[in-house]
């Protein structure tokens, strides 16, 4: 895994980690990756990340 954090559109940093073989974004688990959309690629998580 190459990233350990990323910046949101609002400028907030979110942590990217690996736990028990699963990729986590803050406390959300990535459940689907590389879903192709008309205007980009989607990665699905199992929770809503709210701004702090």
C-alpha positions as CSV (number, residue, x, y, z in Angstrom):
1,X,0.0,0.0,0.0
2,X,1.5,3.3,-1.0
3,X,-0.6,6.0,0.8
4,X,-1.0,6.4,4.5
5,X,-3.1,9.6,4.3
6,X,-5.0,11.7,1.8
7,X,-6.6,15.1,1.7
8,X,-10.3,15.6,1.2
9,X,-11.9,18.2,-1.0
10,X,-12.5,20.3,2.2
11,X,-8.7,20.1,3.0
12,X,-9.1,17.6,5.9
13,X,-6.6,14.7,6.2
14,X,-7.9,11.2,6.4
15,X,-5.8,8.2,7.4
16,X,-5.5,5.2,5.1
17,X,-4.4,2.0,6.9
18,X,-4.5,-1.8,6.5
19,X,-6.1,-3.9,9.3
20,X,-6.7,-7.6,9.2
21,X,-6.0,-7.7,5.5
22,X,-8.6,-4.9,4.8
23,X,-8.0,-1.4,3.7
24,X,-9.4,1.2,6.0
25,X,-10.2,4.9,5.4
26,X,-10.4,6.5,8.8
27,X,-12.7,4.0,10.5
28,X,-14.5,2.9,7.3
29,X,-13.7,-0.3,5.5
30,X,-13.2,-0.3,1.7
31,X,-15.7,-2.8,0.4
32,X,-15.4,-2.4,-3.4
33,X,-12.6,-0.9,-5.5
34,X,-12.1,0.3,-9.1
35,X,-15.8,0.6,-9.9
36,X,-15.8,2.3,-13.3
37,X,-18.1,5.3,-13.7
38,X,-18.7,7.6,-16.6
39,X,-16.6,10.4,-15.1
40,X,-14.0,8.4,-13.1
41,X,-13.4,5.5,-10.8
42,X,-15.2,4.8,-7.5
43,X,-14.0,3.1,-4.3
44,X,-16.9,2.1,-2.0
45,X,-16.6,2.3,1.8
46,X,-19.0,1.0,4.4
47,X,-19.5,4.3,6.4
48,X,-19.9,8.0,5.9
49,X,-16.9,10.1,6.6
50,X,-18.1,13.4,8.2
51,X,-16.0,16.5,8.3
52,X,-14.5,17.4,11.7
